[in-house]
Amino acid sequence: MIPEAWRRGEVAVVGLGKSGVAATTLLARERVRVYASDGAEQPYGGGAAVAALRALPGVTVQVGGHDLARIRAAAGVVASPGVPPDAPPLAAARAARVPIVSELDLGFRALQDRGVRCIAVTGTNGKTTTTALVAQLLQAGGLRAVAAGNIGRPLADVALDPQPWQWLAVEVSSFQLHDSADFAPDVGILTNLAPDHLDRYPSVTAYYADKRLLFRNAAAGSVWVLNGDDPPALALAAGAAGRTLRFSLRVPAAAWYDAARRELRLAGLAFLGMVTSTTRAVGNAVKQTTATARAWLARAPRRCSKTTHTSRKKRRRWRDDSGTERIGVPPSLRSRNSYGTWTRQELQRAFRSHLARELAQKMADR
């Protein structure tokens, strides 16, 4: 996991959000000397986390700036995903030919050494929900699995966990893929592609180029799950070694929606029948989990101070008095309450929980 040159010198960790804190802690556990820095006086990782890093042996922490000379002299640099590639500390490291790796790559190496397998999910939209659903399906199948990456828990933090994980469900952003030369998932999922993050990338082409890095370590045993209705996504994976599976809402594929039969089909088998649309599937799942959700909703504020709809139609996104984003018809516009007032997280949890149970039962019945 740790290059020998890193053990002889000092490694710089740039950015002290959750990823940078986890990377610094992991390196310190491996007895690597670390210089960790963040341009903010109060890093996103929090004051308590920074104080804990200062207490680690061999760790030097700087907030409010970066010592560029020290970074140029480092044996290696670990970049947090929130730090752009052209930021001064990374530009200084690159100019000095200091190897730069992502926190994702560092954590992946550590977990790969323990034989943990990986399903990676990337794309412009749908990454978080898909990653969480994959983790729940693995868990429902009796496997020791954890969701990590851009979904919230850094891979380096998972590597610090003594749990004997078998599988990772990893949400991977384009930012994380940029410096992840060794990241090689067993299964990769590309949900879709659309222009995004143009405040960080000079062009859509540059953004897509980082997404394409998901396939850089493709091998004969790799499995790629692609959106068959998304030509840019299919083009991005063209030529990648391994087996390709497609999902579609339009045409027969490994997983697809059969409109004529109103069924979602997997490998030719119906696993969720009598569905008129994807929206209806979500609605039915929500209705079947309403009883469980009421306990959550009872604790949530019910009043709406401001709606966020921008058209004449009743949009189901709004904010309550506390500023929490919710899904459902705002009380001021509601004539009939179908689902109650759900937060985005509550809706996703309910749907994932229901669908994971549904799929596990269908597979068991087969």
JOVEN-V542069 format. One record per residue. N is the residue number from 1. PHI is phi in degrees with one decimal (none if undefined). PSI is psi in radians with two decimals (none if undefined). OMEGA is omega in whole degrees, -180 to 180 (999 if undefined). Layout:
# JOVEN-V542069
n->(N;N)
phi->(PHI;PHI)
psi->(PSI;PSI)
omega->(OMEGA;OMEGA)
This chain:
# JOVEN-V542069
n->(1;2;3;4;5;6;7;8;9;10;11;12;13;14;15;16;17;18;19;20;21;22;23;24;25;26;27;28;29;30;31;32;33;34;35;36;37;38;39;40;41;42;43;44;45;46;47;48;49;50;51;52;53;54;55;56;57;58;59;60;61;62;63;64;65;66;67;68;69;70;71;72;73;74;75;76;77;78;79;80;81;82;83;84;85;86;87;88;89;90;91;92;93;94;95;96;97;98;99;100;101;102;103;104;105;106;107;108;109;110;111;112;113;114;115;116;117;118;119;120;121;122;123;124;125;126;127;128;129;130;131;132;133;134;135;136;137;138;139;140;141;142;143;144;145;146;147;148;149;150;151;152;153;154;155;156;157;158;159;160;161;162;163;164;165;166;167;168;169;170;171;172;173;174;175;176;177;178;179;180;181;182;183;184;185;186;187;188;189;190;191;192;193;194;195;196;197;198;199;200;201;202;203;204;205;206;207;208;209;210;211;212;213;214;215;216;217;218;219;220;221;222;223;224;225;226;227;228;229;230;231;232;233;234;235;236;237;238;239;240;241;242;243;244;245;246;247;248;249;250;251;252;253;254;255;256;257;258;259;260;261;262;263;264;265;266;267;268;269;270;271;272;273;274;275;276;277;278;279;280;281;282;283;284;285;286;287;288;289;290;291;292;293;294;295;296;297;298;299;300;301;302;303;304;305;306;307;308;309;310;311;312;313;314;315;316;317;318;319;320;321;322;323;324;325;326;327;328;329;330;331;332;333;334;335;336;337;338;339;340;341;342;343;344;345;346;347;348;349;350;351;352;353;354;355;356;357;358;359;360;361;362;363;364;365;366)
phi->(none;-101.5;-59.0;-60.4;-61.8;-67.6;-74.0;-89.7;-125.0;-123.1;-107.3;-97.2;-109.0;-106.6;100.2;-120.1;-78.6;-60.7;-65.7;-65.0;-62.7;-65.8;-64.0;-62.0;-64.3;-65.3;-63.6;-63.5;-62.2;-86.6;63.0;-98.6;-73.1;-130.8;-111.0;-111.3;-140.8;-147.5;-69.8;-88.4;-68.7;-123.9;-59.2;-61.3;-63.9;101.1;-62.9;-65.0;-65.6;-64.4;-62.3;-65.2;-65.5;-60.8;-82.1;-77.4;-65.8;82.1;-112.1;-113.1;-119.1;-129.4;-119.2;84.8;164.2;-132.0;-88.4;-65.2;-64.4;-68.1;-68.0;-63.7;-91.1;-70.2;-76.6;-169.1;-128.1;-108.3;-100.6;-76.6;-63.9;-79.7;-96.7;-63.6;-58.9;-93.3;-63.0;-49.1;-63.6;-76.0;-63.1;-65.4;-64.0;-64.9;-64.8;-90.7;60.4;-86.6;-60.3;-115.8;-128.1;-86.0;-60.2;-57.6;-64.8;-61.7;-65.4;-61.5;-58.2;-63.1;-75.1;-63.6;-61.9;-96.3;79.7;-77.7;-96.6;-137.9;-113.5;-105.1;-124.1;-138.1;140.5;-80.2;-130.9;86.4;-65.5;-65.3;-62.4;-64.0;-62.1;-64.7;-65.6;-59.1;-61.8;-67.6;-65.6;-61.8;-65.7;-64.3;-83.6;87.4;-96.0;-82.9;-129.3;-141.7;-89.1;-152.6;88.8;-64.3;-68.2;147.1;-104.6;-62.1;-62.9;-63.5;-69.4;-62.3;-64.8;-76.5;-78.0;-73.8;-56.0;-81.5;-64.1;-102.4;-135.0;-114.0;-108.3;-116.2;-80.3;-122.2;-89.0;-62.5;-61.5;-70.7;-70.0;-54.5;-115.8;-110.3;-66.3;-103.7;-69.7;-140.1;-68.3;-69.7;-131.3;-123.3;-118.4;-114.1;-71.8;-177.9;-138.4;-158.6;-55.8;-160.8;55.0;-76.4;-77.7;-107.5;-99.2;-72.2;-159.8;-62.2;-59.0;-66.3;-63.0;-63.8;-61.3;-69.7;-61.3;-63.3;-63.9;-56.2;-97.5;-65.2;-109.1;-58.8;-134.2;-59.0;-87.7;-71.6;-124.4;-120.2;-107.6;-123.9;-77.6;-69.2;-97.5;-120.8;-53.3;-61.4;-66.5;-65.1;-65.3;-63.5;-91.5;-57.4;86.8;-69.8;-66.3;111.7;-100.3;-111.8;-121.3;-116.6;-121.7;-154.1;-101.9;-122.6;-130.8;-55.6;-155.4;-57.4;-137.2;-157.7;-96.5;-89.4;-64.8;-63.4;-94.8;55.1;-136.6;-92.3;-122.0;-126.1;52.3;84.2;-108.0;-77.0;-120.8;-150.4;-95.5;54.0;-110.4;-84.8;-168.0;-61.4;-62.2;-62.5;-60.2;-64.4;-59.9;-63.4;-63.0;-63.4;-60.5;-74.6;-113.4;-60.1;-59.4;-66.6;-70.3;-58.1;-63.2;-71.7;-66.4;-62.3;-90.3;-93.0;-60.7;-103.5;-83.8;-119.0;-98.0;-156.8;-92.5;-113.6;-74.7;-122.1;-131.5;-71.5;-77.7;-77.8;-79.7;-104.2;-126.1;-159.5;-122.1;-87.3;-63.1;-84.5;91.7;-73.5;-74.6;-128.7;-114.1;140.9;-74.0;-56.2;-53.4;-68.0;-113.0;-82.5;-105.9;-143.7;-94.8;-82.7;-117.2;78.6;-104.9;-102.2;-74.8;-55.5;-65.3;-65.9;-63.8;-64.4;-62.4;-62.8;-65.9;-63.5;-61.7;-64.4;-68.4;-61.4;-65.5;-61.3;-67.8;-61.8;-67.3;-61.9;-66.2;-65.1;-66.8;-72.0)
psi->(-0.76;2.07;2.52;-0.61;-0.54;-0.57;-0.39;-0.29;-2.58;2.46;2.33;2.28;2.12;2.06;2.19;0.82;-2.83;-0.68;-0.80;-0.69;-0.79;-0.72;-0.75;-0.76;-0.72;-0.76;-0.71;-0.67;-0.55;0.18;0.65;2.36;2.37;2.37;1.96;2.28;2.74;2.42;-0.33;2.57;-0.55;1.55;2.72;-0.50;-0.36;2.63;-0.67;-0.70;-0.73;-0.71;-0.68;-0.63;-0.70;-0.46;-0.18;2.44;2.36;0.14;2.24;2.30;2.35;2.26;2.70;0.16;3.10;2.45;1.67;-0.60;-0.69;-0.64;-0.68;-0.50;-0.03;2.71;-0.39;2.82;2.34;2.11;2.32;2.60;-0.40;-0.08;2.02;2.62;-0.47;0.14;2.54;-0.79;-0.66;-0.63;-0.67;-0.74;-0.75;-0.71;-0.53;0.09;0.65;2.23;2.34;2.25;2.74;2.80;-0.64;-0.80;-0.72;-0.85;-0.68;-0.77;-0.79;-0.74;-0.57;-0.63;-0.39;0.11;0.28;2.37;2.84;2.33;2.06;2.45;2.16;3.09;3.04;-0.73;2.68;0.08;-0.83;-0.84;-0.75;-0.75;-0.79;-0.69;-0.74;-0.78;-0.74;-0.64;-0.72;-0.76;-0.69;-0.46;0.11;0.19;2.60;1.74;2.67;2.50;2.36;-3.08;-2.44;-0.25;-0.30;-0.62;2.04;2.58;-0.58;-0.58;-0.69;-0.67;-0.47;-0.32;2.22;-0.08;2.40;1.25;2.53;-0.67;2.57;2.38;1.90;2.06;2.19;2.12;2.88;-0.58;-0.74;-0.60;-0.41;-0.79;0.61;1.21;-0.43;0.01;2.08;1.44;2.63;-0.65;2.36;2.36;2.21;1.87;-0.79;3.01;2.44;2.72;2.33;2.85;0.63;-0.03;-0.33;-0.60;2.52;-0.33;2.88;-0.64;-0.73;-0.69;-0.83;-0.59;-0.69;-0.66;-0.65;-0.38;-0.23;-0.54;0.09;-0.49;0.50;2.43;3.04;-0.55;-0.01;2.63;2.27;2.20;2.03;2.66;1.85;-0.20;0.10;1.61;-0.73;-0.64;-0.74;-0.69;-0.63;-0.61;-0.02;2.28;-0.09;2.36;2.67;-3.00;2.39;2.29;2.46;2.65;2.63;2.63;0.03;-0.72;2.76;2.36;-3.09;-0.66;2.20;2.85;2.02;1.72;-0.62;-0.70;-0.12;0.91;2.55;2.24;2.42;2.08;0.68;-0.07;2.41;2.19;-0.12;1.74;2.93;0.87;2.16;-0.38;2.93;-0.65;-0.74;-0.66;-0.78;-0.77;-0.78;-0.72;-0.71;-0.80;-0.66;-0.21;0.21;-0.69;-0.77;-0.67;-0.45;-0.57;-0.65;-0.78;-0.51;-0.44;-0.14;2.54;2.49;-0.27;2.66;2.17;-0.43;2.27;2.71;0.28;2.56;0.15;3.13;-0.38;2.75;1.82;2.63;0.59;2.25;2.97;2.41;-2.99;-0.46;-0.10;0.03;2.26;2.35;2.75;2.30;2.92;2.20;2.51;-0.62;-0.33;-0.03;2.22;-0.54;2.16;1.84;-0.78;-0.02;-2.93;1.87;2.39;2.77;-0.76;-0.68;-0.73;-0.77;-0.74;-0.78;-0.80;-0.79;-0.74;-0.79;-0.83;-0.63;-0.76;-0.70;-0.83;-0.72;-0.70;-0.73;-0.76;-0.66;-0.66;-0.50;none)
omega->(-175;175;-177;180;179;-179;-180;-178;180;179;179;174;-176;-178;-177;164;-179;-179;-180;178;-179;180;179;-180;180;179;179;178;178;177;174;176;-173;167;-177;-176;178;-179;-179;176;178;-176;-178;180;177;-178;-179;180;179;178;179;178;-180;-178;-178;179;177;-177;173;-176;174;175;-179;180;-179;174;-174;179;179;178;178;-178;-176;176;180;179;173;-175;172;-176;-179;-179;-178;-180;-179;177;-175;-179;179;176;179;179;-179;180;180;180;175;180;179;176;178;173;178;-179;179;180;180;179;-178;-178;177;177;179;176;180;179;-168;168;-178;-180;174;-175;-180;-179;175;-176;-173;-180;180;180;-180;179;178;179;-180;178;177;179;178;177;177;-180;177;-174;-180;174;-175;180;-176;178;176;-178;-179;178;178;177;176;179;178;-177;-180;179;179;-178;175;-177;172;167;-168;171;-174;177;176;179;-178;-178;-172;-177;-177;-174;-177;-177;-175;-179;175;179;176;180;176;-172;-178;177;174;179;-178;175;-179;170;180;-178;180;-178;175;180;179;177;179;180;177;176;-179;-179;173;-174;-170;179;180;180;-177;-178;-179;175;-179;180;-170;177;-178;179;-174;-178;178;178;179;179;-178;-177;-177;177;-180;178;178;-177;-179;174;-179;170;-174;171;-172;-173;177;-179;179;173;-176;177;178;-176;-179;-180;-176;-178;166;-173;179;-180;178;-179;177;179;173;-170;176;178;-178;177;177;179;178;179;179;-180;179;180;179;-179;-177;180;-177;-178;179;-175;-176;179;178;-175;-180;-178;-173;175;-175;-175;179;-179;-176;176;-179;-180;-176;178;-179;-178;178;179;-177;171;-179;-179;178;-175;-179;-178;-179;177;-179;176;-176;178;179;-178;-178;-178;-169;173;178;-174;-178;-172;-173;179;-176;166;178;-178;-179;179;-180;-180;-178;-178;-179;-179;-180;-175;177;179;-179;-178;180;180;179;-179;179;180;-180;999)
